[in-house]
Amino acid sequence: MRVTMSWARFVYDVLTHPRHTRWITPLLVLGDVALCALIIWKISYTEIDWTTYMQQVSLYVSGERDYPLIKGSTGPLVYPAAHVYIYTLLYHLTEEGRDILLGQILFAALYLATLIVVIACYRQTTAPPYLLPLLVLSKRLHSIYMLRMFNDGIAAFAMWIAIYLLMKRKWWVGIAVWSLGVGVKMTLVLLVPAIAIITLLSLGLVQSVTLGVLAILIQVLLAVPFLHTNTVGYVSRAFELSRQFLFKWTVNWRFVGEETFLSREFSVALLVLHVSLLLIFAVRWVKPSGTNLVRFLQDTVQGRQETVTPSKCLIMTVILSSLAIGMLCARSLHYQFFAYLAWASPFLLWRADIHPILIYALWALQEWAWNVYPSTVTSSAVVVVSLAVQVLAGYVGVHAEADGKRA
């Protein structure tokens, strides 16, 4: 009986004490290395966008700089310039895209590198080790990286590096990396509200504006070859300002029906919800300043607001909450968007002090929903409800942090 109790205490300690993350991490990563190799070996590559990426890059390599004229078999180029440069490198490394196996190996390395950064971020917040298995078990996440080679994996890598650097107070480098991620895919624009609040709290108005200028300057520098040829064409294509949402591809909101999904009223309602949620959350996000949101903004503009040092846990919670809010209020999510959400979900659920068993159950439901293809009324409802739960969890987590209830 004593031996059983001793083992039970040991297992409990391993699962809950952050000091064990240090030795658990290499075991999980090594296990995932083997899993990635097995996936590449046993599961057939699925052609979706890779060939189109390569066709688009081939036009760029041949000298085309007019963005609207850069197209592939499945459509025009609709990503910013950093995407073009990265896939140009992959184009040359993989024999113009023909060496699919090498491409998969490179994306497996990208996946593993991102995983290591994610775990490093979790360690910074003293998250418990029982969350770590959830970071390596996603079928959909492995598929996005190794079987589809989407650019979302690259943007997610930049996002997590930026989060890590911002938690380390490496503001200039962190913002630069985040902006480079935006240069791959504009999904990372969803982090703007959180980054703005964090930098205003930590650095004040002048330095925050300077960092914003840096981020914009990086976008301009990346785009120079294309802006010189067709500025309007680049901006409209690279940042998808003319994007048409197709009901048949959506992972979320299918349950509202196609007529509602395509309506202007639904689009406006989601925009209003997005702005409203950001305002509600911002009230909590600025609480470390000791003032309310209106006074915080007034004092910041007038230069009277004293800077504070948000905890690492608060920084990560605010950023991932902003991401979850944006994804909840997005009219259309595609399967590859899971690259941003998958590693954020366990952390947000933990921040709300949800019981570990329930965290695993919610994770499993979300994983199931994102693996249903094509999406159904039920799976899309689960996706939206899961996101809503994570948004609420982020609010509770920020509330606890701001009130000093968690170290």
PALUM-121032 format. One record per residue: x, y, z of N, C-alpha, C in turn; residue in one letter. Coordinates in steps of 0.02 Angstrom, whole numbers, padded with zeros to 5 digits, always signed. Example, Ala and Ser with C-alpha at 12.3 -4.5 7.8 and 13.67 -1.06 7.14 Angstrom:
+00660-00284+00390+00615-00225+00390+00660-00165+00390A;+00642-00112+00354+00684-00053+00357+00645+00002+00394S;
//
This chain:
+00042-00060+00000+00000+00000+00000+00043+00063+00000M;+00096+00062+00042+00141+00119+00044+00176+00130-00023R;+00195+00074-00054+00229+00079-00119+00182+00110-00170V;+00118+00089-00170+00068+00117-00216+00060+00192-00205T;+00055+00212-00141+00047+00283-00126+00108+00323-00147M;+00167+00292-00138+00228+00326-00157+00231+00337-00232S;+00212+00286-00271+00211+00293-00343+00159+00344-00366W;+00102+00345-00332+00049+00392-00348+00073+00464-00337A;+00108+00475-00282+00135+00542-00268+00188+00561-00319R;+00228+00512-00340+00281+00526-00389+00249+00546-00456F;+00200+00507-00478+00166+00522-00542+00133+00590-00539V;+00099+00604-00483+00066+00669-00475+00117+00726-00479Y;+00174+00715-00447+00226+00767-00448+00253+00777-00518D;+00264+00723-00555+00289+00728-00624+00240+00765-00668V;+00176+00752-00659+00125+00782-00702+00112+00855-00686L;+00125+00876-00625+00104+00943-00604+00160+00991-00590T;+00221+00968-00577+00274+01014-00558+00315+01035-00619H;+00321+01099-00633+00356+01123-00693+00429+01103-00697P;+00460+01086-00640+00531+01068-00644+00543+01006-00686R;+00492+00964-00694+00500+00902-00733+00497+00915-00809H;+00474+00974-00829+00470+00990-00900+00538+00984-00934T;+00590+00999-00896+00657+01000-00924+00678+00932-00952R;+00661+00878-00917+00681+00812-00942+00625+00778-00982W;+00563+00799-00973+00508+00772-01013+00512+00797-01085I;+00534+00859-01094+00536+00890-01161+00576+00850-01211T;+00639+00831-01197+00677+00793-01248+00645+00726-01264P;+00612+00695-01215+00579+00631-01229+00520+00641-01277L;+00481+00694-01265+00424+00708-01309+00448+00726-01379L;+00500+00766-01384+00526+00787-01449+00553+00727-01487V;+00590+00685-01453+00617+00625-01486+00560+00579-01509L;+00509+00573-01468+00451+00533-01488+00417+00563-01549G;+00413+00629-01551+00381+00662-01608+00425+00657-01671D;+00490+00656-01662+00535+00645-01720+00518+00579-01753V;+00511+00527-01711+00494+00461-01737+00425+00462-01770A;+00377+00498-01739+00310+00501-01767+00310+00538-01835L;+00348+00591-01839+00353+00628-01903+00383+00584-01958C;+00434+00547-01940+00466+00502-01990+00416+00449-02012A;+00378+00423-01965+00328+00371-01981+00274+00399-02027L;+00252+00460-02013+00200+00492-02055+00225+00501-02126I;+00285+00527-02133+00313+00539-02200+00322+00473-02238I;+00341+00421-02201+00354+00355-02232+00290+00319-02252W;+00239+00323-02208+00181+00280-02217+00120+00315-02248K;+00115+00381-02241+00054+00415-02264+00069+00456-02326I;+00028+00449-02375+00039+00482-02439+00032+00558-02433S;+00076+00593-02467+00072+00666-02472+00008+00686-02508Y;-00024+00739-02484-00086+00763-02514-00074+00829-02550T;-00084+00830-02615-00073+00891-02653-00133+00939-02645E;-00119+00999-02619-00170+01051-02613-00143+01116-02642I;-00094+01145-02608-00068+01211-02630+00005+01211-02650D;+00042+01157-02635+00114+01157-02648+00129+01171-02722W;+00096+01135-02767+00109+01145-02839+00093+01217-02860T;+00039+01244-02833+00021+01313-02848+00075+01361-02823T;+00098+01349-02762+00153+01390-02735+00212+01389-02783Y;+00230+01330-02806+00288+01323-02850+00277+01357-02918M;+00216+01351-02944+00200+01385-03007+00205+01460-03000Q;+00180+01486-02944+00184+01558-02931+00256+01580-02924Q;+00296+01542-02887+00366+01559-02878+00404+01556-02944V;+00386+01509-02987+00421+01505-03051+00411+01568-03092S;+00352+01599-03087+00340+01662-03121+00383+01718-03090L;+00388+01716-03024+00430+01766-02989+00503+01758-03010Y;+00526+01695-03010+00596+01681-03029+00609+01703-03101V;+00559+01698-03144+00568+01716-03214+00565+01792-03225S;+00551+01830-03170+00554+01902-03175+00489+01940-03166G;+00434+01904-03157+00369+01937-03149+00365+01972-03080E;+00347+02036-03080+00342+02074-03018+00273+02107-03010R;+00229+02097-03057+00161+02124-03052+00118+02073-03015D;+00103+02086-02952+00071+02036-02909+00008+02006-02939Y;-00039+02044-02965-00100+02014-02992-00087+01965-03049P;-00028+01969-03080-00013+01924-03136+00021+01860-03114L;+00038+01855-03049+00070+01794-03023+00016+01746-03000I;+00007+01692-03038-00048+01645-03026-00024+01574-03032K;-00064+01527-03006-00051+01457-03012-00115+01420-03031G;-00112+01354-03031-00169+01315-03055-00231+01322-03011S;-00223+01338-02947-00281+01344-02903-00297+01417-02886T;-00262+01465-02918-00281+01534-02907-00222+01581-02904G;-00236+01645-02891-00184+01696-02889-00144+01695-02824P;-00088+01729-02824-00047+01737-02764-00082+01786-02717L;-00099+01763-02657-00136+01805-02610-00101+01810-02542V;-00035+01804-02543+00004+01809-02481+00058+01863-02490Y;+00080+01893-02435+00131+01946-02439+00199+01920-02463P;+00245+01967-02470+00309+01953-02505+00353+01902-02470A;+00354+01901-02404+00397+01853-02369+00379+01781-02388A;+00315+01768-02400+00294+01702-02424+00330+01686-02489H;+00333+01734-02534+00365+01722-02599+00439+01706-02591V;+00473+01743-02548+00545+01733-02539+00560+01664-02507Y;+00519+01646-02457+00531+01581-02423+00517+01523-02471I;+00463+01528-02508+00448+01473-02554+00493+01473-02616Y;+00524+01530-02630+00576+01531-02682+00636+01490-02659T;+00655+01498-02596+00709+01457-02568+00690+01383-02572L;+00629+01366-02553+00607+01297-02556+00604+01272-02629L;+00587+01316-02674+00585+01301-02746+00654+01277-02770Y;+00706+01312-02749+00774+01294-02769+00799+01232-02732H;+00780+01225-02669+00803+01167-02630+00771+01102-02653L;+00710+01105-02678+00672+01045-02695+00666+01032-02770T;+00715+01057-02808+00715+01047-02880+00650+01073-02911E;+00637+01136-02898+00578+01170-02924+00513+01138-02900E;+00515+01111-02839+00456+01082-02808+00445+01009-02824G;+00488+00979-02864+00478+00909-02883+00499+00860-02829R;+00547+00879-02786+00570+00834-02733+00524+00842-02672D;+00467+00809-02676+00417+00814-02623+00444+00788-02557I;+00482+00733-02559+00508+00703-02498+00552+00751-02459L;+00597+00786-02494+00639+00834-02461+00597+00891-02432L;+00546+00912-02469+00501+00964-02444+00468+00942-02379G;+00445+00880-02377+00413+00854-02316+00462+00851-02258Q;+00524+00832-02272+00575+00829-02219+00589+00899-02192I;+00592+00948-02237+00604+01017-02215+00546+01043-02172L;+00485+01024-02190+00427+01046-02151+00422+01007-02085F;+00447+00946-02084+00450+00909-02021+00499+00944-01974A;+00555+00968-02001+00604+01005-01961+00573+01070-01936A;+00534+01103-01979+00500+01164-01958+00451+01150-01902L;+00413+01096-01909+00364+01076-01857+00400+01064-01790Y;+00455+01027-01792+00490+01010-01730+00522+01073-01699L;+00548+01117-01741+00577+01179-01715+00523+01221-01682A;+00464+01224-01712+00409+01262-01682+00388+01230-01616T;+00384+01165-01615+00366+01129-01553+00414+01147-01497L;+00478+01148-01511+00528+01164-01460+00518+01235-01434I;+00503+01282-01479+00491+01351-01458+00428+01355-01416V;+00375+01319-01436+00312+01319-01399+00324+01293-01328V;+00360+01239-01321+00373+01212-01255+00415+01261-01214I;+00461+01295-01246+00501+01346-01211+00456+01402-01185A;+00405+01421-01224+00357+01471-01201+00317+01445-01142C;+00295+01383-01146+00258+01353-01090+00301+01352-01027Y;+00365+01336-01035+00411+01335-00977+00416+01403-00945R;+00417+01456-00987+00423+01523-00961+00364+01541-00915Q;+00307+01510-00927+00247+01525-00888+00235+01475-00832T;+00282+01429-00822+00278+01376-00772+00215+01333-00780T;+00195+01322-00842+00139+01278-00855+00156+01206-00835A;+00108+01168-00811+00121+01100-00786+00136+01051-00843P;+00176+01000-00829+00195+00952-00880+00137+00912-00909P;+00080+00906-00873+00025+00866-00901-00004+00897-00964Y;+00012+00960-00978-00010+00991-01041+00032+00970-01100L;+00093+00950-01088+00141+00939-01143+00120+00885-01192L;+00091+00828-01170+00071+00778-01220+00022+00805-01271P;-00019+00854-01252-00067+00882-01298-00033+00920-01355L;+00029+00938-01344+00066+00976-01395+00094+00932-01450L;+00093+00866-01440+00124+00822-01490+00075+00770-01519V;+00012+00773-01499-00034+00720-01518-00083+00739-01574L;-00079+00799-01600-00129+00821-01649-00117+00791-01718S;-00166+00754-01742-00163+00726-01810-00167+00782-01862K;-00212+00829-01852-00220+00884-01900-00158+00927-01905R;-00125+00940-01849-00066+00982-01850-00009+00949-01889L;+00002+00885-01878+00053+00849-01917+00037+00851-01991H;-00027+00845-02007-00048+00845-02077-00034+00913-02110S;-00047+00968-02074-00037+01035-02101+00036+01045-02121I;+00081+01021-02079+00152+01031-02092+00180+00981-02143Y;+00172+00918-02131+00208+00868-02170+00172+00840-02230M;+00106+00842-02230+00069+00813-02286+00040+00866-02332L;+00042+00930-02311+00016+00984-02353+00067+01039-02367R;+00112+01049-02320+00166+01099-02326+00138+01170-02337M;+00087+01187-02297+00057+01253-02301+00103+01306-02272F;+00093+01368-02295+00133+01423-02268+00112+01443-02197N;+00055+01419-02174+00033+01434-02106+00083+01408-02054D;+00116+01352-02069+00166+01326-02022+00224+01374-02014G;+00243+01408-02067+00297+01457-02064+00276+01517-02024I;+00214+01542-02036+00189+01599-01999+00181+01583-01925A;+00158+01522-01910+00151+01501-01840+00219+01498-01804A;+00270+01477-01840+00338+01475-01813+00359+01546-01793F;+00347+01594-01838+00364+01664-01823+00324+01689-01763A;+00260+01670-01759+00218+01691-01703+00246+01668-01636M;+00265+01605-01632+00288+01579-01568+00358+01606-01550W;+00400+01616-01599+00465+01648-01584+00453+01718-01558I;+00407+01754-01588+00391+01823-01566+00364+01822-01494A;+00320+01775-01479+00294+01770-01411+00350+01759-01361I;+00395+01713-01378+00451+01698-01333+00495+01760-01323Y;+00510+01795-01377+00552+01854-01371+00519+01910-01332L;+00454+01919-01342+00418+01971-01304+00415+01954-01230L;+00409+01890-01213+00411+01871-01143+00479+01883-01113M;+00531+01881-01155+00599+01895-01133+00616+01969-01136K;+00565+02010-01153+00574+02083-01159+00623+02103-01215R;+00629+02061-01265+00669+02077-01324+00622+02110-01375K;+00603+02172-01361+00549+02204-01396+00563+02213-01471W;+00621+02240-01487+00636+02255-01557+00639+02192-01600W;+00674+02143-01574+00681+02080-01613+00614+02045-01616V;+00577+02045-01560+00512+02012-01558+00463+02041-01608G;+00459+02108-01611+00414+02141-01659+00437+02129-01730I;+00503+02129-01741+00529+02116-01808+00510+02046-01832A;+00517+01996-01789+00499+01928-01807+00424+01922-01820V;+00384+01954-01777+00312+01953-01787+00294+01984-01855W;+00325+02040-01872+00311+02073-01935+00331+02029-01994S;+00386+01994-01987+00406+01946-02040+00353+01892-02048L;+00324+01871-01991+00270+01822-01994+00209+01849-02031G;+00193+01913-02018+00138+01946-02055+00155+01947-02129V;+00219+01953-02145+00241+01952-02214+00233+01886-02249G;+00220+01833-02209+00206+01767-02237+00130+01759-02246V;+00093+01777-02194+00020+01772-02198-00011+01822-02149K;-00062+01858-02171-00089+01913-02132-00130+01890-02072M;-00138+01826-02061-00173+01801-02002-00143+01829-01938T;-00077+01840-01938-00044+01866-01877-00063+01937-01861L;-00099+01971-01906-00125+02037-01890-00174+02033-01831V;-00202+01974-01820-00248+01964-01763-00215+01979-01696L;-00148+01979-01694-00112+01992-01632-00101+02066-01618L;-00118+02109-01666-00104+02180-01659-00132+02210-01594V;-00196+02198-01577-00222+02229-01515-00183+02209-01453P;-00165+02145-01448-00128+02122-01390-00058+02152-01388A;-00024+02153-01444+00044+02180-01446+00043+02254-01430I;-00008+02289-01453-00014+02361-01439-00021+02373-01364A;-00064+02336-01331-00075+02344-01259-00012+02327-01220I;+00020+02271-01239+00079+02248-01202+00136+02299-01208I;+00147+02325-01268+00202+02374-01276+00186+02440-01243T;+00122+02462-01245+00103+02523-01211+00113+02517-01136L;+00093+02460-01108+00103+02448-01036+00177+02448-01018L;+00217+02416-01060+00287+02404-01043+00334+02461-01061S;+00318+02497-01116+00366+02545-01144+00339+02616-01150L;+00274+02624-01148+00246+02690-01158+00231+02704-01232G;+00203+02763-01245+00178+02779-01312+00234+02787-01363L;+00286+02824-01348+00337+02840-01398+00371+02777-01424V;+00393+02734-01378+00427+02673-01400+00379+02625-01435Q;+00316+02624-01412+00267+02581-01445+00255+02603-01517S;+00249+02668-01527+00240+02694-01595+00301+02679-01637V;+00360+02685-01608+00422+02670-01644+00423+02597-01666T;+00401+02552-01621+00398+02481-01639+00347+02470-01694L;+00292+02506-01692+00242+02501-01745+00270+02523-01812G;+00309+02577-01811+00341+02601-01872+00390+02549-01898V;+00426+02517-01853+00472+02463-01873+00435+02408-01909L;+00378+02387-01880+00339+02333-01910+00316+02352-01980A;+00292+02413-01988+00268+02436-02054+00326+02441-02103I;+00383+02467-02079+00442+02474-02122+00465+02407-02149L;+00462+02356-02106+00482+02288-02129+00436+02266-02185I;+00370+02279-02179+00323+02260-02232+00339+02297-02297Q;+00356+02360-02291+00373+02400-02351+00436+02374-02384V;+00487+02361-02343+00550+02337-02371+00542+02269-02405L;+00502+02225-02375+00489+02160-02406+00455+02168-02473L;+00412+02218-02478+00371+02225-02537+00400+02269-02592A;+00458+02300-02579+00486+02349-02626+00486+02326-02699V;+00510+02265-02715+00512+02245-02786+00443+02246-02819P;+00391+02231-02779+00323+02228-02807+00289+02296-02805F;+00303+02336-02754+00273+02403-02750+00296+02446-02808L;+00358+02437-02828+00385+02476-02884+00347+02463-02948H;+00322+02401-02956+00287+02382-03018+00212+02399-03014T;+00180+02380-02959+00107+02390-02953+00089+02392-02879N;+00089+02451-02850+00077+02458-02778+00007+02436-02759T;-00042+02460-02794-00112+02442-02778-00123+02367-02787V;-00095+02339-02840-00103+02268-02853-00072+02226-02797G;-00013+02247-02774+00020+02210-02720-00022+02212-02656Y;-00041+02271-02634-00078+02278-02571-00144+02240-02573V;-00180+02246-02628-00245+02213-02633-00239+02137-02634S;-00186+02111-02665-00177+02038-02667-00143+02011-02604R;-00089+02042-02584-00049+02015-02529-00088+02013-02463A;-00132+02061-02453-00170+02063-02391-00244+02047-02401F;-00259+02015-02457-00324+01984-02470-00383+02032-02459E;-00374+02095-02479-00427+02144-02468-00489+02129-02510L;-00480+02091-02563-00537+02075-02606-00558+02002-02599S;-00540+01971-02544-00552+01900-02534-00627+01883-02534R;-00645+01830-02570-00713+01804-02571-00716+01741-02528Q;-00763+01740-02480-00769+01683-02435-00815+01631-02465F;-00790+01570-02471-00829+01515-02500-00856+01470-02446L;-00921+01459-02446-00955+01420-02395-00930+01348-02394F;-00914+01321-02454-00897+01250-02458-00832+01232-02423K;-00787+01281-02412-00723+01266-02382-00720+01282-02307W;-00772+01311-02279-00767+01336-02211-00768+01279-02160T;-00727+01286-02108-00726+01239-02053-00774+01262-01998V;-00783+01327-01992-00827+01356-01941-00889+01386-01973N;-00939+01399-01933-01001+01433-01953-01041+01398-02008W;-01025+01337-02026-01066+01302-02075-01137+01293-02050R;-01144+01287-01985-01210+01273-01956-01259+01331-01963F;-01236+01390-01982-01283+01446-01991-01317+01444-02059V;-01293+01403-02104-01321+01398-02171-01287+01445-02220G;-01288+01427-02284-01251+01464-02334-01277+01535-02344E;-01343+01543-02342-01372+01610-02353-01349+01659-02299E;-01352+01637-02237-01330+01680-02182-01255+01691-02186T;-01217+01638-02199-01144+01642-02202-01121+01694-02252F;-01154+01698-02309-01133+01744-02362-01162+01814-02356L;-01206+01824-02307-01241+01888-02302-01196+01942-02272S;-01209+02003-02292-01173+02060-02265-01189+02070-02191R;-01250+02056-02172-01271+02064-02102-01229+02019-02056E;-01217+01958-02078-01177+01912-02037-01105+01936-02031F;-01078+01961-02086-01010+01988-02086-01004+02047-02037S;-01052+02092-02039-01052+02150-01995-01060+02128-01922V;-01103+02079-01910-01113+02055-01842-01049+02026-01813A;-01012+01989-01853-00948+01961-01829-00897+02016-01816L;-00897+02068-01858-00852+02124-01847-00869+02160-01782L;-00933+02171-01770-00955+02204-01708-00936+02161-01648V;-00946+02096-01653-00928+02050-01599-00853+02053-01586L;-00813+02054-01639-00741+02057-01632-00719+02119-01594H;-00743+02176-01617-00725+02239-01584-00749+02241-01512V;-00809+02217-01500-00837+02217-01432-00796+02174-01385S;-00778+02115-01408-00738+02070-01366-00669+02101-01351L;-00639+02132-01401-00574+02163-01390-00579+02219-01338L;-00632+02258-01340-00641+02311-01291-00652+02282-01221L;-00692+02230-01217-00704+02197-01152-00639+02170-01123I;-00600+02138-01166-00537+02109-01143-00486+02164-01127F;-00486+02218-01165-00438+02271-01154-00445+02301-01084A;-00506+02302-01059-00517+02326-00990-00476+02285-00940V;-00473+02219-00952-00432+02176-00909-00358+02181-00926R;-00343+02187-00990-00273+02188-01011-00235+02247-00981W;-00269+02304-00971-00234+02363-00944-00236+02366-00869V;-00266+02317-00836-00273+02321-00763-00207+02327-00726K;-00152+02296-00750-00088+02306-00715-00066+02378-00709P;-00094+02422-00751-00077+02494-00748-00108+02528-00688S;-00158+02494-00657-00191+02524-00599-00246+02572-00616G;-00265+02577-00681-00317+02622-00702-00367+02585-00747T;-00422+02620-00764-00468+02590-00812-00444+02604-00883N;-00479+02577-00932-00457+02581-01001-00456+02654-01026L;-00508+02692-01011-00511+02761-01035-00455+02802-01005V;-00445+02797-00939-00391+02834-00906-00323+02812-00931R;-00316+02747-00943-00252+02721-00968-00235+02753-01035F;-00284+02755-01080-00272+02784-01146-00259+02859-01141L;-00296+02893-01098-00285+02965-01089-00215+02979-01062Q;-00196+02941-01010-00130+02952-00980-00074+02933-01028D;-00085+02882-01069-00035+02861-01117-00024+02915-01169T;-00078+02940-01197-00073+02992-01248-00040+03056-01220V;-00055+03072-01157-00028+03133-01126+00041+03122-01095Q;+00067+03059-01099+00133+03045-01073+00137+03040-00997G;+00080+03029-00964+00079+03027-00891+00076+02956-00864R;+00066+02907-00908+00058+02839-00885+00126+02808-00869Q;+00134+02784-00808+00196+02750-00789+00197+02680-00818E;+00254+02660-00843+00260+02593-00872+00262+02541-00817T;+00240+02482-00833+00240+02425-00787+00274+02367-00822V;+00284+02313-00785+00315+02254-00813+00266+02196-00810T;+00228+02184-00864+00181+02128-00865+00219+02062-00856P;+00189+02016-00820+00221+01951-00811+00223+01913-00877S;+00268+01864-00882+00273+01823-00942+00207+01787-00956K;+00175+01765-00902+00112+01729-00909+00058+01775-00937C;+00057+01837-00914+00008+01884-00939+00020+01900-01012L;+00083+01909-01031+00099+01923-01101+00074+01868-01147I;+00088+01806-01129+00067+01750-01171-00009+01743-01171M;-00040+01754-01114-00113+01749-01110-00147+01802-01152T;-00122+01863-01149-00152+01918-01188-00145+01904-01263V;-00086+01884-01285-00075+01872-01356-00118+01815-01382I;-00120+01759-01345-00159+01702-01369-00234+01715-01363L;-00254+01756-01315-00325+01775-01311-00345+01816-01371S;-00302+01863-01391-00316+01903-01451-00322+01859-01513S;-00280+01808-01517-00283+01760-01572-00349+01722-01571L;-00369+01698-01513-00431+01659-01507-00492+01701-01524A;-00492+01764-01502-00547+01809-01518-00552+01819-01593I;-00496+01831-01625-00496+01840-01697-00520+01779-01735G;-00501+01720-01713-00522+01659-01746-00596+01645-01734M;-00620+01659-01673-00691+01651-01659-00734+01695-01704L;-00711+01755-01717-00750+01804-01755-00735+01804-01829C;-00692+01759-01851-00677+01753-01922-00736+01720-01958A;-00757+01748-02015-00814+01719-02050-00797+01650-02077R;-00735+01641-02099-00716+01577-02127-00647+01556-02103S;-00642+01496-02076-00578+01466-02058-00568+01405-02102L;-00507+01397-02128-00490+01338-02166-00447+01292-02121H;-00439+01230-02142-00406+01181-02100-00336+01201-02079Y;-00300+01236-02124-00231+01254-02108-00226+01306-02052Q;-00281+01340-02036-00280+01389-01982-00269+01356-01914F;-00277+01291-01911-00266+01255-01849-00193+01260-01827F;-00149+01277-01874-00078+01285-01857-00068+01338-01803A;-00111+01389-01802-00105+01443-01753-00139+01424-01687Y;-00192+01385-01691-00234+01372-01633-00211+01312-01591L;-00186+01260-01624-00175+01196-01591-00132+01201-01529A;-00077+01238-01533-00032+01242-01476-00053+01296-01426W;-00101+01338-01445-00126+01390-01399-00180+01363-01353A;-00219+01315-01376-00277+01291-01340-00262+01264-01270S;-00214+01218-01262-00201+01191-01195-00183+01246-01145P;-00143+01295-01167-00123+01348-01122-00182+01390-01100F;-00225+01410-01146-00282+01452-01129-00329+01415-01082L;-00341+01351-01093-00384+01312-01050-00355+01306-00980L;-00290+01296-00977-00256+01291-00911-00261+01357-00873W;-00256+01413-00909-00257+01478-00876-00323+01490-00839R;-00376+01456-00859-00440+01465-00827-00450+01416-00769A;-00397+01380-00750-00401+01331-00696-00452+01276-00709D;-00459+01258-00772-00503+01202-00790-00469+01137-00769I;-00508+01090-00745-00480+01026-00722-00444+00991-00779H;-00387+00960-00765-00349+00926-00819-00390+00877-00861P;-00434+00839-00829-00474+00791-00867-00519+00828-00917I;-00548+00884-00895-00590+00923-00940-00549+00955-00995L;-00488+00976-00979-00444+01004-01030-00432+00953-01085I;-00417+00891-01065-00405+00838-01114-00468+00823-01154Y;-00527+00826-01122-00590+00813-01157-00604+00868-01208A;-00594+00931-01188-00605+00987-01234-00555+00985-01292L;-00493+00967-01276-00442+00960-01329-00463+00907-01379W;-00487+00850-01354-00507+00794-01398-00566+00814-01442A;-00614+00850-01414-00671+00872-01454-00649+00919-01510L;-00606+00966-01493-00581+01012-01543-00542+00976-01597Q;-00500+00930-01576-00460+00891-01624-00505+00852-01671E;-00557+00821-01643-00605+00784-01685-00637+00830-01737W;-00660+00888-01714-00696+00934-01759-00652+00958-01816A;-00588+00971-01803-00544+00995-01855-00520+00940-01902W;-00536+00877-01885-00518+00821-01928-00576+00795-01969N;-00636+00824-01960-00694+00805-02000-00690+00841-02067V;-00687+00802-02121-00683+00831-02189-00731+00797-02236Y;-00774+00835-02270-00784+00907-02260-00820+00921-02195P;-00817+00981-02172-00849+00998-02109-00924+00988-02113S;-00954+00976-02056-01026+00965-02052-01057+01017-02005T;-01122+01015-02000-01157+01060-01953-01131+01048-01883V;-01123+00985-01865-01101+00968-01797-01028+00987-01786T;-00984+00969-01832-00913+00984-01822-00900+01058-01821S;-00935+01096-01864-00924+01169-01865-00949+01201-01800S;-01004+01174-01773-01029+01200-01709-00979+01186-01653A;-00948+01127-01655-00898+01110-01604-00837+01156-01610V;-00817+01172-01672-00761+01218-01682-00776+01286-01650V;-00835+01313-01663-00854+01378-01637-00861+01377-01562V;-00893+01325-01535-00901+01321-01462-00833+01313-01428V;-00789+01274-01458-00722+01265-01430-00685+01332-01427S;-00690+01370-01481-00658+01436-01482-00689+01482-01430L;-00755+01479-01423-00788+01521-01373-00765+01504-01303A;-00757+01439-01289-00733+01417-01224-00662+01444-01212V;-00620+01442-01263-00552+01467-01255-00549+01542-01246Q;-00593+01578-01280-00597+01650-01270-00617+01665-01198V;-00667+01630-01173-00688+01639-01104-00632+01620-01056L;-00596+01566-01072-00540+01544-01030-00486+01598-01029A;-00473+01629-01086-00424+01682-01088-00444+01741-01046G;-00509+01757-01045-00533+01812-01003-00524+01796-00929Y;-00543+01735-00911-00535+01714-00841-00462+01713-00822V;-00419+01690-00868-00348+01687-00853-00317+01755-00844G;-00337+01803-00886-00312+01871-00879-00338+01902-00814V;-00401+01887-00797-00430+01912-00735-00390+01888-00674H;-00374+01823-00674-00336+01795-00619-00266+01826-00615A;-00235+01835-00673-00168+01863-00675-00169+01935-00651E;-00217+01974-00676-00220+02045-00657-00234+02055-00584A;-00272+02008-00555-00288+02012-00484-00236+01980-00439D;-00182+01955-00471-00127+01926-00432-00143+01858-00403G;-00190+01823-00434-00209+01757-00408-00165+01701-00433K;-00121+01717-00482-00076+01666-00507-00007+01697-00515R;+00043+01659-00497+00111+01686-00500+00133+01694-00572A;
//
